[in-house]
Amino acid sequence: MGTPTPSSATPSAAFLRDARALQRKLVEEYYAGLDPARTPRRPVAYMLVGGNLAEIVRSFGYEVVFPEIVALTCAIKHQSLDNILHAESLGYGLDVCGYVKSDLGLQDRGGETSFGRIPRPDLLVCSFSGCYVYVKWWEALAESYGAPLFLFDVPYMREESPRKEDIDYLVSQLWEFIRLLEKRTGRSFDMNELKRVLAESRRAEEGWAEFLQAGRLRPSPIEAYFESIFYMFPINVLRGTPEAADFYRVVNEEVRTRVREGILPLPQEKFRVLVEGVPPYTNYRMFWDFFRKWGAVSVVATYPKVGGLFDRGFRHDPSRPLESIAEYSLGAYVNQSWPLRRQIIADYVREYQVDATVIHGIKSCRSFTAGQGDLRDWLIHERGVPTLYIESDHQDPRYFAPAQIKNRMDAFFESLEHHRATAGASPGSPP
């Protein structure tokens, strides 16, 4: 696609074009479609993002709600704390996952948000994929709503390729799930309809992977962490629909325009950064500004892969429908063992020519954060990659300390500048 040259365009001009407007439209239409006062009532299934079974429930006519995404939307709109405090008043502790408290607090307060009313579930589908808290969360929802709960038990990924016995185990559960859906809906399972939905998923996955891989260009025409947060919505919430697939066609046309016109995330890309971890949604813009100050562009990030490692080659396969759904569930990023996660990150460092890594630990999320301290040491001492570890929370603004985080990031990037300016300097441990 060629190498773009810097332009005088501001960052906001680069990232508020057609794709961003279309993303907003899709979000608005999605939440409007959930409101029974505005559209005919469809059965609703609650699911988790990682390793979900959206294609199967969509083939039975269900609408899908992802409480994680509702919670992050509340957080980015500065509406999460009231829900968290309400959940704490119900007895949920300070160390409970922020997603859980935000969701349970919201639902106990009636499900009303500034972007729409979140409907009650008719079915709860828990993919036990990387996080045991998921199970307890969905059990609490089942008790609250009296809705049936299906637990999809996903083994941990211990090796680079899925084991046959794991695939067989998951496919047997998928048939059990299909029988439950037939009983709940009174409809017979239509394999051709599932294949049609999977074909739309595959089309969206191709487009999403193309967008993410644009970060390999020097300089990068995309911001692979902060910008991807906007563009994750269709691949995670609308996967299996034509709208999701069409969205990424628009996104990638825009990226190609950026490359031709030299529109970059920043006027000068000083540092190519890999970011690991969930964003602090409550202070999303401020956190981004801490990077922009130093000319640091995230060219690759792990968090946009929670919905699937599509940039590493996985695609749903309509010719192997249930087997590919099983493989997808196994391959969720947080379902990888730490040796596998380390290898993914090492590959990203090499493929995207990364200068440094920033790890953002989440105080209340053990599944994503456990092991990140060891990851930092491994990157520094075994791979020679300057790495900074900082911590706050994805939902609770009480744990975001702006001055402390800014000071640590300033010291880190200042040290990178010093090493770059000092001929022959070896990369030492960052502050």
N, C-alpha and C positions, 0 to 999 in steps of 0.2 A: 504493500500500500504506500510505500515511500516514507520518507522521514519529514515530519512537519517542522516548520520553523516558528519560533515564538511570534505571537502577534500582540498588539496592544489591547486586545479584548480583555475585559475584566472576567474573573472567574464566574460571576453570576451570569454574564452573557453567554458563556460557554455551556452552562448547564441549565438554562431555562428556555429551551427551545421546544420543538414539537414533541419530543419524547416525554419530557417532563409534564407538559400540558396533557398529553394522552394518559400518562400515569395517574394524574389527579382525576381525570374523567373516569378511568376504570375503578379507582377507589370509591369515588362518589356513587357510581352506578352499582357497585357491589354492595355497599352498605344500604343503599336505597332498596335494593332487591331483597334484603333480609327483612325489611319492615312489612309485616303482614297488613298494615293499614294502607300500604301503597301498592303492593303486588299480591297476587294469589299466594296463599300459604303453601310452601313446599316443605317436606320433611327435612330436618336439619340434623346433620351429624357433626359432633365436635371431634376434632383430630389435632394431633401434634404435628409440627412441621417435619421433623426428621423421620425418614422412613415411613411416611404415611401411605394410606391406601385410598387416596382420593379418586383414582380412576375407577376403582370398583364401585364405590358408593355413587359416583356420578353416573355410572352406567345403569344404576337403579333409580335415578331421578332425584337423588338427595342434593341439597345444598350443603356446602361444607363451611364450617366456622372454625377458625384457628385461634383459640384463646391467647396463645403467645403473641399473635400479631395484633389482636385487639389490645392487649396490654402494652405492647411497644408503641402502638399508635397513641394510646392515652399518655404514655410517658413523654413522647416527643412533642405532644401538645400540652405538656405540663399539667396533666390531669391524673397522674398516677398516685400522688402522695395521699390524697383523701381516701382513695380505695385501700391503700396499704394500711393507713391508720385505722380504717374501719375493720379490716381483717384482724389487725392486732387487738382491737377491742373485743373481737369474738374469741380471742385466745391464741391466735397464731403468733409464734415467737419472732423475735428480731432476726434470727438467723434463717428463717424459712425463705425459700426462693421468692424473689420479688415478683416474678411472673405469677406464682401461685397466689400470693397475697393480693396483688392487683386484680386478678381475675375473680377470686372468691369475694373480695370486698365489693367489686363492681356488681357482681350478680346478686349479692345480698341486698344491695341498694337499688335493685330493680333493673339493672342492665342498661340504663340510660347514659349515653355519651354525647358529646358535642357533634359527633359524626354519624350518629344513628343509634337505634335501639338494638341491642344484641338479643336475638331470640333464644328461648329455652331450647335445649337439645331434645330430640326424639331418640337419639342414639349416641352413645359415647364409645369412641374407638381409640384405645390407648396402644400406641406402638412402643413397647418396652425396648427402646433403641438407645442405649447409652446412658440412661438416667433413671434411677429407681424412684426419684421424686415424682416422675410422671405418673407412676402407678398410684401413689398415695393421693396425688392431686385428682386424678380421675375417680378414685374411690370416693373422695369428698364430694365431687360433683354428682356422682351416682346417688349418694345418700341425700344430697340436697334436692335433686330433681326427681328421683325415683325412676330415672331412665335406665334402660339396659346398658350394661357395660361389656364390651368385647375387648379382651386383652390379647394383643398380638405379641407373642413372646419371641423376641428377636435375639438370637445368640450374638455374643460379641465377636467382632472380626479379629481373629488371632493370626491369620496369614493373609498374604497379599491377594490371593484368589479365594473365592468362596468355596467351602467344602460341599461336596454333593449331599452329605447327610444333613447339612444345615438347610440347603435348598429344599430337599425333600420334606424336612420338618416344617418349614414355612409354607410350602405349597399345601400340605395337609391342613394347616390352619386356615389358609385362604379358602379352601373348599368348605370348611366349617363356617367361616364368615359368610360365604355366599349363601349357604343354606339358611343362616340367620336372617339375611336380607330378604330372601324369598319369603320366609315366614312373616317378616315384619311388613313387607309391602304387598304381598299377594301376587307378586310378579315372578315369572320364570326368568332365570338367568339367561342373558343373551350374550353369548361369546362374541358375536360379530359387533355388537354395540361396544363391548369392552375394547375390542381391537380398534374400533374407530376412535374412541377416546384416547387410547394409547398412541395412535398415530399423531393426534394433535399434541400430545405431551412431547413426543419425540421432536416434532417440528419446533416447539418452544425451546426445548433443550438444546437443539442445534444453534438457535439464535442466541440464547443466553451464553453458551460456551464461546461463541464468536466474540461477543461483547467482552467477556472477561479476558480472553486471550489477547485483546488489543493492548493490554498493559505490557506486553512484551516489546512493543515499539519503544524506540528511544528518540525523543522524549515520549512519554505515554500520553495518548489523547484522552485517557479516562482516569478517573480517580476511583481505584478499585475497592476502596473501603467505604468512604463517605458517600460517593455517588451511587455505588451499588445498592446502598440501603433503599434508595428510591426505587430502583429498578428490580429489586427482589420480589416485589409484591406479585406481579403476574406469575412468575415461575413457582412461587410458593402457594399462592392463594387460588389462582385461576388455572393451574396446570391441568391440561386435559380439555381446555376450551379453545375454540378458534381465536378468541380475543387475545389470549396469552401468546399464542404463536405469532399472530399478526403484529403484536406489540414489539417484539424483538426485531422484526423486519424494519420497523420505523427507527428503533434505537440504533441499529447497525448502519442504516443509511445516514443517520446523523453523525455517527462516529467517523464514517468515511468522509463526510463533509468537513469535520474538524481537521482530519489529516490533510485534506486538500488545501484548506484555508489557514492552516497553522494555528487553530484555536486549541489552546492547551489549558489544563486545570490551573496552572500558574504561569505567569510570563516566563519564568526560568525554573527548570527542574534541577534543583541542586542536589537533592538526595532521593534515591529510589528506595522506598521503604516497604517492607512486608509488615502487615498488622495482623496479629493473632488475638482473638477474643471478641466477645460481644461488646457493642458500643455502649457508652453511657448515654442512653437515649434522652435522659432528662436534661443533659447539657451538651447535646449533640453538636450544635453550631460552635459553641465555645471550644470544645475539644478539637474540632476541625481547625479552628483558628490557630491553635497551638502548633499545628503542623505547618499551616500556610506561612506563618511568620518566618519559618526557617527554610522555605522553599522545598519542603518535604512532601512528595507525592507518593501515596500508596499505590504501587503498581500491581500489587497482588495482596489478597487478604484471605484468611481462612473462614471468617464468619459468613460470607455470602455462600459458602458451600454447605451450610447446615441443612439445606433442602435437597442436597445431592451433589456428588462430585462429577458434575457433567463436564466440567472443563478438563477432567482427566480421562474422558472417553466413555463414561457410562451413558447409555441411552435405553429408554424403555423400548421393548421390541414387540410389536404387534404379532409377529410370527411365533413368539414364545411368551404369551401374555402373562401367565401366572408365574412362570420361572423368572421372567425379567422383573416383575414386581417384587419377588422374593430377593433377588439380587440387589435391587434398589434399596430395600429396607436394611439389608446387611451393610450396605455401603455408605450409610449416613456418616457424616464427618465425625460426630461425637460418639459413634459406635465403633470407631477404629481403636485398636490398642495403641498405647503410647509409642511403641516402636514404629508402628505404621504411621501415626501422626507426625512423628519426627522425620520420617523419610519423605512424606508429602511436603513438609516445610523445607527440607533440604533441597528437594527437587525444585520447588518454587524459587529458592534463593539463586539457584544456578540458571534456571530457564528465564527468569525475569531480571537477571543481573542486579540483584538487590544489594544496596549499600549497608542497610541496617534493618533491624527488626524492633518493633515496639509491641510488647505484650500487654494487653489490658485485661487484668484479672477482675472477676466479678465476685464481690464479697458473698453474695447469696447463691451463687451458682457453682456447686461443687463439680458437676459433670464436665463443665467446660474448663474450670479453673484448676482442679486438682492435677498436679503434675507440671503446671506452668513454671514454677520456680526451678524445677529440674531442667525443663526445656531451655530456660534462659541460660543456665550454666552450661548445658550441652552445646548450645549455639555459640557461646563465647569461647569455650575452652576446646571443644572438639571440632567445630566448624570455622572458627575464626570470624564470626559475624558479630559486630557490635550490637548489643541487645539491651533494651531498657524494659524493666517491668514496673508497671504502675497499677494501682487498684482503685476502683470505686464500685459502682453498682449500675446495673442496666435499668432499674426501675425506681430506686429509692434515692431522691436527690440529697438526702441527709448524709450520704457517704461520698459525695463528690466535693473534694476540697480544691477549689480552683487555684489558689495561690501555691499550694504544695505541688500539685500536678504540673502547673506551669513552670515552677522552679526546677523540678526534676527534668522536664523536657528541655528547657533552655540549657541546662548544664550538659545534657546528653548531646544535643545537636551542636553546642559550642565545642564540645570535645571532638566531635566528628570533623568540624571545620578545622580545628587545630591540627588533627592528624593529617588531614588532606593538605594543609598548607605547609606542613613540616616534611621535607623530602626524606623518604626512607623511614618514616615513623611506622612502627608496627602497631597494629590495633590492640590496645590494652583493654582492660575491663572498663566498661562505661560506669558512670556514677550510679 
